[in-house]
Amino acid sequence: MNTTISAVQPTLPRQRFWTLRRAALAGMIAPILWCSVLLLLDIIQYNFLIGIGANPLTTAPASENGMGPYGWLYVASDFTLGLLTVLFALGLMRSIKGGVWKWVGMAGMFIFGFGFMIGSAPCECLPGQQVGVWGQIHNWASIALLLTTIPMPLGLGLAFRHDERWRRVAWYSIGTGLSAPVLFVIVNALPPVFSWFYLWLLFIPFAWLAVTAHHLGRLANGEA
């Protein structure tokens, strides 16, 4: 049975600037845009990355791109990803029934988004470079957003199980949250013959964001 978002939240105004459809679009665009910019930078900054010992084909130098000649573009993409994630979270929050697990997952999503925004500070990770204030901010923000890849999908997945409109993606979300730390350890233990970390980013947080945003879009359109 199709149930629209407005049917379960009749108190929401019918017209608002930040609609659920726009929130869903932000969630789908965010990972695609970031990955596209990173791929572009790995290509145009290849010589720079090789020069600092960060081969894009083997070491997945994400943050290092922020130190290159086009580092401003990486900084902008980090900030944009975080901002779009927060905007997506604002819409998602309105579409899920309340409960402890909802707020655990939403807290993780907001930390993930703001972590990218704050973590857009330069990493100060050139060989021999002393890590200053900006580098420390980048490092702590990066740790925070990486840690949230566990409670963000896991908490929302558990919340989805109690919401008929979201049950279709509940176990996928739970599985993503449970596998996030396991796969992170595995990719960091694999031989450095491929950019394994890039695959982890793509298939854990970014794929989950895109799938969840797509489902929100379907709910907003009354298709699910």
Number of C-alpha atoms within 10 A of each C-alpha: 7 9 15 17 19 15 9 12 12 9 8 12 8 8 7 8 6 12 14 26 19 18 24 30 19 23 31 24 18 22 25 16 15 20 18 12 17 23 14 14 22 21 12 14 19 17 14 17 22 12 11 13 13 19 19 23 16 15 17 20 19 17 23 21 27 24 19 20 12 13 17 15 17 24 22 17 24 26 22 20 27 28 21 23 29 23 21 30 25 19 21 19 16 13 21 20 16 13 12 12 18 21 17 19 25 22 18 26 27 22 24 26 26 22 27 26 24 21 27 27 22 25 23 21 17 15 9 7 8 10 16 12 13 15 18 16 18 24 21 14 22 19 13 18 22 20 16 24 26 23 23 30 32 28 24 30 26 21 25 24 17 15 15 14 22 22 16 15 17 24 17 16 28 22 15 24 24 15 15 23 15 10 18 17 10 12 17 13 10 12 10 14 9 16 19 21 20 19 15 18 17 15 15 22 21 21 17 23 26 20 17 24 27 17 18 29 22 16 22 21 14 13 13 17
